[in-house]
Amino acid sequence: MVSKTVTLTNAQGFHMRPASLFATAMGKYESDVIIKFNNSDINAKSLLNIIAGCIKCGSEIEIVCSGSDEQAALDEAVQLIESGLGE
């Protein structure tokens, strides 16, 4: 298991488009990818779960990956968030 805490920087937070981009990117990994936010574990491969998490700009989240390709999944997740999720 690997994890990293990051801050969501895109202005609109995890709304439909960035959440879709993130869930699609994480879906290609075999590892479980979880977003820890507000005492909740959010399945990062589920668009609806990410949107339901109401993660806004400036929120600090922890990305936790567990599985055979966990480091690659974490690296891409962090890169996506730090780059502003395409916005």
Secondary structure, 3 states (H helix, E strand, C coil): CEEEEEECCCCCCCCHHHHHHHHHHHHCCCCEEEEEECCEEEECCCHHHHHHCCCCCCCEEEEEEECCCHHHHHHHHHHHHHCCCCC
